[in-house]
Amino acid sequence: MHFLFAGAVLFGGYSWLNRGAQSEPMPEPIRIGEGEARWVRETFSSQWRRDPTPDEMRDLLTTLLDEELLAREARALGLDQHDTVVRRRLAQKLSFLVEDTVRLAEPGEDQIRQFYVEHAERYRSAPRISFRHVFFSPARRHHAAAEATAARALLSSVGSDARPTVGDPLALDDAFTDIDPQSLSSLFGPDFARSVFALPVGAWSGPVRSAYGPHLVRISSRTQGAVRPFAEVKGAVTEAWYGARQRALKEEYLGTLRAKYGIVWDVSARPVLMDAPDRQTGP
């Protein structure tokens, strides 16, 4: 009995002395306040073009509360660690926050004009040509390219206004007016477009091969591309300026983070990451 009484006293005293160490601190409660309610209501209204009903609002706040509970417990269990989807989503969200800061300040007219001058080639209109072509079908002719070459002399002797009487039908127009390289490429293929835009004006040339086969081509006119006036492209220049500033700001921010956290490439990673920016190699 003495030993039992002494043991009870010892255990009771130990428990009393260590009562603070044994109890875990209460977690911070999840608070759903006016700000959360306003965010839920505005999100619903922007999606459905109306305010939520009281029942819908109650369901939305309950869903938000459930998400907060599950997210907090998931973080407590470490489920956010080593998860590619979570890591990418967090990185994407922070990138958006960094890039959106550029929109807080409107660029001045001088800044936009300077950007326009420095990148004038971006705003050059596409060159255009007008031409007529004669197609020689490889499906109908065993030597389509050779026959096209032979027909070139005949076409050259005919007046420019005369309609060619040689060639084979093709499910495309035989003449095009003021067409640009991209449109021509979509019809005949990029190689044909590049070759045709390099041909001289006023003479039958070729054969030039397209996705369908060989063609003889006569360019009647060519208009070189020119830089469009600033007033015409101001909107596009402004958006391009924002994009350039966002990329620059993000790179600057990443540089700050590299300096803050440091980077150590493992020995096994060196052969793959020899050109990594601002790298620091560890043992």
NORGINOR-V373735 format. One record per backbone hydrogen bond with DSSP energy under -0.5 kcal/mol. CO is the residue of the C=O (numbers start at 0). NH is the residue of the N-H. If there is no record, write none. Layout:
CO|NH + CO|NH
//
This chain:
0|4 + 1|5 + 2|6 + 3|7 + 4|8 + 5|9 + 6|10 + 7|11 + 8|12 + 9|13 + 10|14 + 11|15 + 12|16 + 13|17 + 15|18 + 17|21 + 18|22 + 29|31 + 30|32 + 32|36 + 33|37 + 34|38 + 35|39 + 36|40 + 37|41 + 38|42 + 39|43 + 40|44 + 41|45 + 42|46 + 43|47 + 44|48 + 52|56 + 53|57 + 54|58 + 55|59 + 56|60 + 57|61 + 58|62 + 59|63 + 60|64 + 61|65 + 62|66 + 63|67 + 64|68 + 65|69 + 66|70 + 67|71 + 68|72 + 69|73 + 70|74 + 71|75 + 72|76 + 73|78 + 74|77 + 77|80 + 79|82 + 81|83 + 82|86 + 83|87 + 84|88 + 85|89 + 86|90 + 87|91 + 88|92 + 89|93 + 90|94 + 91|95 + 92|96 + 93|97 + 94|98 + 95|99 + 96|100 + 97|100 + 98|101 + 99|102 + 100|103 + 101|104 + 103|105 + 107|111 + 108|112 + 109|113 + 110|114 + 111|115 + 112|116 + 113|117 + 114|118 + 116|119 + 118|121 + 119|122 + 120|123 + 122|227 + 126|180 + 127|222 + 128|178 + 129|219 + 129|220 + 130|175 + 131|217 + 133|215 + 134|136 + 134|167 + 135|213 + 136|139 + 136|140 + 140|143 + 142|146 + 143|147 + 144|148 + 145|149 + 146|150 + 147|151 + 148|152 + 149|153 + 150|154 + 151|155 + 152|156 + 153|157 + 154|157 + 158|161 + 169|171 + 173|132 + 175|130 + 178|128 + 179|183 + 180|184 + 181|185 + 182|186 + 183|187 + 184|188 + 187|210 + 188|192 + 189|193 + 190|194 + 191|195 + 192|196 + 193|197 + 194|197 + 195|198 + 199|218 + 202|218 + 204|216 + 207|214 + 211|137 + 212|209 + 213|135 + 214|206 + 214|207 + 215|133 + 216|204 + 217|131 + 218|201 + 220|129 + 221|223 + 222|127 + 225|124 + 228|231 + 228|232 + 229|232 + 229|233 + 232|236 + 233|237 + 234|238 + 235|239 + 236|240 + 237|241 + 238|242 + 239|243 + 240|244 + 241|245 + 242|246 + 243|247 + 244|248 + 245|249 + 246|250 + 247|251 + 248|252 + 249|253 + 250|254 + 251|255 + 252|256 + 253|257 + 254|258 + 255|259 + 256|260 + 257|261 + 263|265 + 264|281 + 265|268 + 265|269 + 266|269 + 268|271 + 268|272 + 272|275 + 275|278 + 279|264
//
